[in-house]
Amino acid sequence: MSRFATRLCLVMAVALICAASSLSRAAADTGYTVEVADVGNSRDFVSVLQGKGYSTVIPPKNMWVTDQQSNCAVWIGKNVPLEMLRVVLPEAIRFNPYLKFFYTVGDRGEKPPQAVDNTVHVGGHIEAALVKKLNTIDQQEMLAQLGKAATLEELHRYLHEKNKPKPVEKSAS
């Protein structure tokens, strides 16, 4: 290989590394955060997301953070971009196979703080999901819808429909 070709390859390699680095910084600087409950292998999950350039945090444990089976909800801020969800949710499911509640925060009229609108919280407690009377959503169905949704609004409509409270069955007495 000629000196020119070697230098050209070196320059291209440096340019690619710089481009990848700036993309990672851009993803982390978007103002969106992934908050992960400290259960199971959450630190590995956070490492993967940080490697993809996402801002992540593991809040301190509290009495609601117990295990993956109990921390099985995902709270999705209404402003979190669809492309971010397409990266975060499959990884979340891979790291926590018990996730079964997916909810857009504010869908039922709640007024969360602005920061919540820009956050995906992975590992919400089952008690909160049960109090809200959320319905379980099959992970494969969720992933399929995530891939199929053309817009964030379409994904929000899907979650809204899936989480409509089921009518209470009356006993035949």
Long-range contacts (C-beta under 8 A, 24 or more apart in sequence): 23-53, 24-52, 24-53, 25-53, 26-53, 27-52, 27-53, 27-54, 28-53, 28-54, 28-55, 29-55, 30-55, 30-81, 30-84, 31-118, 32-77, 32-79, 32-80, 32-81, 32-84, 32-118, 32-119, 32-120, 33-57, 33-115, 33-118, 33-119, 33-120, 34-88, 34-119, 34-120, 34-122, 35-59, 35-119, 35-120, 35-121, 35-122, 36-121, 36-122, 36-123, 37-65, 37-71, 37-121, 37-122, 37-123, 37-124, 38-65, 38-123, 39-65, 39-66, 39-67, 39-68, 39-71, 39-96, 39-123, 40-67, 40-68, 40-95, 40-96, 41-95, 42-95, 42-123, 44-95, 45-91, 45-92, 45-95, 45-96, 45-122, 48-91, 48-95, 49-87, 49-88, 49-91, 52-87, 54-84, 54-87, 54-88, 64-125, 64-127, 64-128, 65-123, 65-125, 66-125, 68-96, 68-97, 68-98, 68-123, 69-98, 69-126, 70-125, 70-126, 71-96, 71-98, 71-123, 71-124, 71-125, 71-126, 72-96, 72-98, 72-99, 72-100, 72-101, 72-123, 72-124, 72-126, 72-129, 73-99, 73-100, 73-101, 73-102, 73-103, 73-123, 73-124, 73-125, 73-126, 73-128, 73-129, 73-134, 74-99, 74-101, 74-102, 74-103, 74-120, 74-121, 74-122, 74-123, 74-124, 75-103, 75-105, 75-116, 75-119, 75-120, 75-121, 75-124, 76-102, 76-103, 76-104, 76-105, 76-120, 76-159, 77-104, 77-105, 77-112, 77-116, 77-117, 77-118, 77-119, 77-120, 78-104, 78-105, 78-106, 78-107, 78-117, 78-156, 79-117, 79-118, 80-117, 80-118, 80-119, 80-120, 80-152, 81-152, 82-149, 82-151, 82-152, 82-155, 84-120, 85-120, 85-146, 85-152, 85-155, 86-146, 86-147, 88-120, 88-122, 89-120, 89-142, 89-143, 89-146, 90-143, 90-146, 92-120, 92-122, 93-139, 93-142, 93-143, 96-122, 96-123, 97-139, 99-139, 100-136, 100-137, 100-138, 100-139, 101-126, 101-129, 101-134, 101-135, 101-136, 101-137, 102-137, 102-142, 102-159, 102-162, 103-129, 103-132, 103-134, 103-159, 103-163, 104-156, 104-159, 104-160, 107-156, 107-159, 107-160, 107-163, 108-132, 132-163, 133-165, 134-163, 135-162, 135-163, 135-164, 135-165, 135-166, 137-162, 137-163
